[in-house]
Amino acid sequence: MNDKNDDRGKIHISEEVKELVITRIEAQMSPNLKLSIGERGSLDMEEMIKHVKEGDKIGRQIIDSHLRFIQAQASGALVTALNSV
């Protein structure tokens, strides 16, 4: 992952990471479904992709959740959590 801090202290998210998340959204999310994020309300697939491309606060939250899920899969933490249920 090529994330870096920019001049204002915000994390810069690389285009490669954005494309990875967009590809995951397109592959895993039905166009009929909506995702609720905090006070923002519901987002459909296209709105989620727009926020990820813009790298705004909502887009960063979406990216963060996808990256944490990928890390949990890679580390085995996801399987451990599922097996403990």
C-alpha positions as CSV (number, residue, x, y, z in Angstrom):
1,M,0.0,0.0,0.0
2,N,1.4,3.4,-1.0
3,D,-0.4,5.7,1.4
4,K,1.5,8.8,2.5
5,N,0.9,11.8,4.6
6,D,0.4,15.0,2.5
7,D,1.3,18.5,3.6
8,R,-1.9,19.0,5.7
9,G,-1.4,15.8,7.7
10,K,-4.2,13.9,5.8
11,I,-3.4,10.5,4.5
12,H,-3.0,10.3,0.8
13,I,-4.5,7.2,-0.6
14,S,-2.8,5.8,-3.7
15,E,-4.7,5.3,-7.0
16,E,-3.9,1.6,-6.8
17,V,-5.6,1.3,-3.4
18,K,-8.6,3.2,-4.7
19,E,-8.9,0.9,-7.8
20,L,-8.6,-2.2,-5.6
21,V,-11.5,-1.0,-3.4
22,I,-13.6,0.1,-6.5
23,T,-13.1,-3.4,-8.0
24,R,-14.1,-5.1,-4.8
25,I,-17.3,-2.9,-4.6
26,E,-18.2,-3.7,-8.2
27,A,-17.6,-7.4,-7.7
28,Q,-19.3,-7.8,-4.4
29,M,-22.1,-5.4,-4.2
30,S,-25.4,-5.7,-5.9
31,P,-26.5,-2.4,-7.6
32,N,-29.8,-2.8,-5.7
33,L,-28.2,-2.6,-2.3
34,K,-27.4,0.4,-0.3
35,L,-24.8,1.0,2.5
36,S,-25.4,3.2,5.5
37,I,-22.5,5.1,6.8
38,G,-23.1,7.2,9.9
39,E,-25.2,10.3,9.5
40,R,-24.7,10.5,5.8
41,G,-27.6,8.2,5.0
42,S,-27.6,5.4,2.5
43,L,-25.2,5.1,-0.4
44,D,-25.7,3.0,-3.5
45,M,-22.8,1.4,-5.4
46,E,-22.2,4.4,-7.7
47,E,-22.2,6.9,-4.8
48,M,-19.7,4.7,-2.9
49,I,-17.4,4.5,-6.0
50,K,-17.7,8.3,-6.4
51,H,-16.6,8.9,-2.8
52,V,-13.7,6.4,-3.1
53,K,-12.5,8.2,-6.3
54,E,-12.7,11.6,-4.6
55,G,-10.9,10.3,-1.5
56,D,-13.1,12.4,0.7
57,K,-14.0,11.5,4.3
58,I,-16.7,8.9,3.4
59,G,-14.4,7.5,0.7
60,R,-11.6,7.1,3.2
61,Q,-14.0,5.3,5.6
62,I,-15.0,2.9,2.8
63,I,-11.4,2.3,1.9
64,D,-10.4,1.7,5.5
65,S,-13.1,-0.9,6.0
66,H,-12.1,-2.8,2.9
67,L,-8.4,-2.7,3.8
68,R,-9.2,-3.9,7.4
69,F,-11.2,-6.8,6.0
70,I,-8.4,-7.8,3.6
71,Q,-5.9,-7.7,6.5
72,A,-8.2,-9.8,8.6
73,Q,-8.5,-12.4,5.8
74,A,-4.7,-12.4,5.2
75,S,-3.8,-12.7,8.9
76,G,-6.3,-15.4,9.6
77,A,-8.2,-13.2,12.1
78,L,-11.4,-13.5,10.1
79,V,-11.4,-17.3,10.2
80,T,-10.6,-17.2,13.9
81,A,-13.5,-14.9,14.6
82,L,-15.9,-16.9,12.5
83,N,-14.8,-20.1,14.2
84,S,-15.4,-18.7,17.6
85,V,-19.1,-18.0,17.0
